[in-house]
Amino acid sequence: MTALASSSKTPLNPVYGYALLFGAIALLPALGVYPIFVMKVLCFALFACAFNLLVGFTGLLSFGHAAFLGTAAYGAGHALKVWGFSAPLGLVFGALAAGVVGLGIGLLAIKRTGIYFSMITLALSQMLYFFFLQASFTGGEDGLQSVPRGSFFGLDLGNDLTLFYVVLAIFIGAFWLIYRTVHSPFGQVLTSIRENEPRAISLGYDVDRFKLLAFVLSATLAGLAGATKTLVLGFATLTDAVWTTSGLVILMTLVGGMGTLVGPMVGALIIISLENKIGDLGKVLADLTGINWFNGLGESVSLVTGLIFIVCVLAFRRGVVGEAIALWDKARAKA
């Protein structure tokens, strides 16, 4: 009986769960879900996962992660449209450009902690935003338009379905990299820095070097998300680099579950779905209740997301996935 009870509590291998999740995502177009919408969610999910690597597993709260999304979006778009790069080279160029910017910002910000670190990242991000606003290659307020998709190792990305599976493969590859990072000795050091930085220093770790490496890796992956987003949508705008986008990725991470691998994906799905479908939801509520105010709900996305943030902070401190994991662990402990 003891052996049976012990085996029943053996932790499940999460890799199988991730495989089922990605398999279900791959079937979404066949179920009639619009591929462009799913690809947009995947891009923001990668952005949120990259941010979560920094804040959830290292304990560094950046208010300027939109800088990396915007840098890669403009960099990849310019490389694809003006320089004629292929899609893989354009994506790599955008991600590397974001990584270089991340290195520069990280070197300036990593010596500070807490709110000082956050405010430095915000200030430098806003400086970059104003550079994009005035630079000629970005198109200013009009943005960089008509970015071609090209081909990906012989695959024509003009077909939405083909592009969908390429984007899904990119996301799976980046997610695997984050998973391996978190579960590596390097990831364990990052976790120790988050939990008790003075103790990590006392053990002989060069904490600043580890934090800088995590910052650059997070920036590069966020840049890959921005470059992929430009490839999917065909344009890059100032919205990619503005400070509100940094706030949006923080919201996605908190709603989904900070410090969990799947949480940012769920948070991205919730927030992007609200942005795209809240107008339709408002019309349905207006028809059901007869209250005309709901018809204007589509213009109040910020209000709704703010309310969700308040509810999440008050009732779901660990986020949707974090609370689900806590309930699952509690149920297994009682079994």
C-alpha positions in Angstrom: 0.0 0.0 0.0 2.8 2.4 0.8 4.5 1.7 -2.5 1.2 2.2 -4.3 0.6 5.5 -2.5 4.1 6.6 -3.3 3.8 5.8 -7.0 0.5 7.6 -7.2 2.2 10.8 -6.1 5.1 10.5 -8.5 5.3 13.8 -10.4 4.1 13.8 -13.9 6.7 14.6 -16.6 5.7 18.1 -17.8 7.2 17.5 -21.2 4.2 15.3 -22.1 1.9 18.1 -21.1 3.7 20.6 -23.3 3.7 18.2 -26.2 -0.1 17.8 -25.9 -0.5 21.6 -25.6 1.5 22.3 -28.8 -0.3 19.5 -30.6 -3.6 21.1 -29.7 -2.4 24.5 -30.9 -1.3 22.9 -34.2 -4.8 21.6 -34.8 -6.5 25.0 -34.2 -6.6 26.1 -37.9 -8.2 22.8 -38.8 -10.9 23.6 -36.2 -11.7 26.9 -38.0 -9.6 29.3 -35.8 -8.2 32.2 -37.7 -4.5 31.5 -38.2 -3.4 35.2 -38.0 -5.0 35.6 -34.6 -3.3 32.4 -33.3 0.1 33.7 -34.7 -0.4 37.0 -33.0 -1.1 35.3 -29.7 2.0 33.1 -30.1 4.2 36.2 -30.8 3.0 37.9 -27.6 3.2 34.7 -25.7 6.9 34.4 -26.7 7.3 38.1 -25.6 5.7 37.3 -22.3 7.7 34.1 -21.8 10.9 36.1 -22.5 9.9 38.7 -20.0 9.0 36.0 -17.4 12.5 34.5 -17.7 13.8 37.8 -16.3 11.1 38.7 -13.7 9.8 35.3 -12.8 13.0 33.4 -12.5 15.6 36.1 -11.9 13.6 38.7 -10.0 14.4 41.6 -12.2 11.4 43.8 -13.1 12.0 45.6 -16.3 9.7 48.5 -17.4 11.4 48.7 -20.8 11.0 45.4 -22.5 9.0 47.1 -25.4 12.4 48.5 -26.5 13.5 45.0 -27.5 10.2 44.1 -29.2 10.3 47.4 -31.2 14.0 47.2 -32.1 13.6 43.7 -33.6 10.3 44.6 -35.3 11.9 47.6 -37.1 15.2 45.8 -37.6 13.7 42.7 -39.2 11.2 44.7 -41.2 13.9 47.0 -42.6 16.1 44.0 -43.4 13.3 42.1 -45.2 11.9 45.1 -47.1 14.9 47.2 -47.9 17.9 44.9 -47.8 16.0 41.9 -49.3 17.0 39.5 -46.5 15.3 36.1 -46.5 12.8 35.4 -43.7 15.3 33.4 -41.5 18.0 36.0 -41.9 15.6 38.8 -41.2 14.4 37.1 -38.0 17.9 36.4 -36.8 19.0 40.0 -37.6 16.0 41.4 -35.6 16.7 39.1 -32.6 20.4 39.9 -32.6 19.7 43.6 -32.8 17.5 43.3 -29.8 20.2 41.4 -28.0 22.8 44.1 -28.7 20.3 46.8 -27.4 19.7 44.5 -24.4 23.4 44.3 -23.7 23.7 48.1 -23.8 20.8 48.7 -21.5 21.8 45.8 -19.2 25.3 47.2 -18.7 23.8 50.5 -17.6 20.9 49.1 -15.5 22.2 45.9 -14.0 24.2 47.6 -11.3 21.0 48.9 -9.7 18.3 47.0 -7.9 14.6 47.3 -7.2 12.7 50.3 -8.5 16.0 52.0 -9.6 16.6 49.1 -12.0 13.0 49.3 -13.3 13.1 53.1 -13.8 16.4 53.0 -15.7 15.1 50.4 -18.1 11.9 52.6 -18.6 14.0 55.7 -19.2 16.3 54.1 -21.7 13.3 52.4 -23.5 11.6 55.8 -23.9 14.8 57.3 -25.3 14.8 54.5 -27.9 11.1 55.1 -28.6 11.8 58.8 -29.4 14.6 57.7 -31.7 12.2 55.4 -33.6 9.7 58.3 -33.8 12.3 60.6 -35.6 14.3 58.0 -37.6 13.7 57.9 -41.3 13.9 54.1 -41.7 11.0 53.5 -39.3 8.4 55.6 -41.2 7.7 57.7 -38.1 4.1 57.8 -37.0 3.1 55.9 -40.2 5.3 52.9 -39.3 7.1 50.5 -41.5 4.5 49.2 -43.9 4.3 46.4 -46.6 7.0 44.2 -45.2 7.2 41.1 -47.4 7.1 37.6 -45.9 9.3 35.9 -48.5 10.2 32.3 -48.0 11.5 30.2 -45.2 14.0 27.5 -46.4 11.9 27.1 -49.6 8.5 27.3 -47.9 6.3 30.1 -49.3 5.2 32.2 -46.4 2.5 33.9 -48.5 0.3 31.1 -47.4 -1.1 31.8 -43.9 -1.3 28.1 -43.0 2.4 27.6 -44.0 3.4 30.7 -42.0 1.4 29.4 -39.0 3.4 26.2 -38.7 6.6 28.1 -39.2 5.7 30.5 -36.4 4.6 27.6 -34.2 7.9 25.9 -34.8 9.8 29.1 -33.8 7.7 29.4 -30.7 8.3 25.7 -29.7 12.1 26.2 -30.3 12.2 29.4 -28.1 10.0 27.7 -25.4 12.3 24.7 -25.4 15.3 27.1 -24.9 13.6 28.8 -22.0 12.7 25.4 -20.5 16.3 24.1 -20.7 17.6 27.4 -19.3 15.3 27.3 -16.3 16.2 23.7 -15.6 19.9 24.1 -16.1 22.6 24.9 -13.5 22.5 28.4 -14.9 18.8 28.6 -14.2 19.2 27.4 -10.7 21.7 30.2 -10.1 19.2 32.7 -11.4 16.5 31.3 -9.0 18.9 31.6 -6.1 19.6 35.2 -7.0 15.9 35.8 -7.0 15.3 34.1 -3.7 18.4 35.4 -1.8 20.9 37.5 -3.7 23.3 38.1 -0.7 23.5 34.3 -0.2 24.3 33.8 -3.9 27.1 36.3 -3.6 28.4 34.6 -0.4 28.6 31.3 -2.4 31.0 32.9 -4.8 28.7 33.6 -7.8 29.3 36.7 -9.9 25.7 37.9 -9.6 26.0 40.8 -11.9 27.3 38.6 -14.7 24.5 36.1 -14.3 21.9 38.9 -14.2 23.4 40.5 -17.4 23.3 37.1 -19.2 19.7 36.6 -18.2 18.9 40.2 -19.3 20.5 39.7 -22.7 18.9 36.3 -23.3 15.5 37.8 -22.3 16.0 40.7 -24.7 17.0 38.5 -27.6 14.0 36.2 -27.2 11.7 39.3 -26.9 13.3 40.5 -30.1 12.6 37.2 -31.8 8.9 37.7 -30.8 9.0 41.2 -32.3 10.7 40.1 -35.5 8.2 37.3 -35.9 5.3 39.6 -35.3 6.5 41.9 -38.1 6.8 38.9 -40.4 3.2 37.8 -39.6 1.5 41.2 -39.7 3.6 42.8 -42.4 4.3 46.0 -40.5 6.0 47.5 -37.5 4.7 50.6 -35.7 5.6 52.8 -32.7 3.1 50.7 -30.7 5.7 48.0 -30.6 8.2 50.3 -28.8 5.9 52.5 -26.6 6.0 52.1 -22.8 2.4 50.8 -22.7 3.5 47.7 -24.5 6.0 47.1 -21.6 3.0 47.4 -19.2 1.0 45.0 -21.4 3.6 42.3 -21.1 3.8 42.8 -17.3 0.0 42.3 -17.2 0.1 39.2 -19.3 2.8 37.7 -17.1 0.9 38.5 -13.8 -2.5 37.4 -15.1 -1.1 34.1 -16.4 1.2 33.3 -13.5 4.7 34.8 -12.9 7.4 32.2 -12.4 5.5 29.5 -14.3 6.4 28.4 -17.9 2.9 28.2 -19.3 1.5 31.1 -17.3 2.7 33.9 -19.7 1.1 31.9 -22.6 -2.3 31.9 -20.9 -1.9 35.5 -19.9 -1.1 36.5 -23.6 -4.2 34.5 -24.8 -6.5 36.3 -22.3 -5.2 39.8 -23.0 -5.0 39.5 -26.8 -8.4 37.8 -26.9 -9.9 40.7 -24.9 -8.3 43.3 -27.2 -9.7 41.5 -30.3 -13.0 40.2 -29.1 -14.2 42.6 -26.4 -16.3 44.6 -28.9 -18.2 41.5 -29.9 -18.6 40.6 -26.2 -20.0 44.0 -25.5 -22.6 43.6 -28.2 -23.7 40.3 -26.8 -24.0 41.7 -23.3 -26.0 44.7 -24.6 -28.4 42.3 -26.4 -28.8 40.1 -23.3 -29.2 42.9 -20.7 -30.6 45.7 -22.8 -27.9 48.1 -21.4 -26.6 50.2 -24.3 -23.4 51.0 -22.4 -22.0 47.6 -23.2 -21.9 48.6 -26.9 -19.1 50.9 -26.2 -17.1 48.2 -24.4 -14.8 47.8 -27.4 -13.5 51.3 -26.8 -12.7 50.6 -23.2 -10.1 47.8 -23.5 -7.7 49.6 -21.1 -10.5 49.8 -18.5 -11.4 46.1 -18.8 -7.7 45.0 -18.6 -7.2 47.3 -15.6 -10.2 45.7 -13.9 -8.8 42.2 -14.7 -5.4 43.3 -13.2 -7.1 44.4 -10.0 -9.1 41.2 -9.7 -6.0 39.1 -10.4 -4.0 41.0 -7.7 -6.8 40.7 -5.1 -8.0 37.2 -5.8 -5.4 35.4 -7.9 -2.1 36.5 -6.5 -0.2 33.7 -8.3 -2.1 34.2 -11.6 -4.4 31.7 -13.4 -1.8 29.0 -13.9 -0.1 29.6 -10.5 -3.4 29.2 -8.7 -4.3 26.1 -10.8 -0.9 24.5 -9.9 -1.4 25.3 -6.2 -4.9 23.7 -6.2 -3.5 20.6 -8.0 -0.7 20.2 -5.5 -3.1 20.6 -2.6 -5.4 18.0 -4.1 -2.5 15.5 -4.6 -1.3 16.1 -1.1 -4.7 15.1 0.3 -4.9 12.0 -2.0 
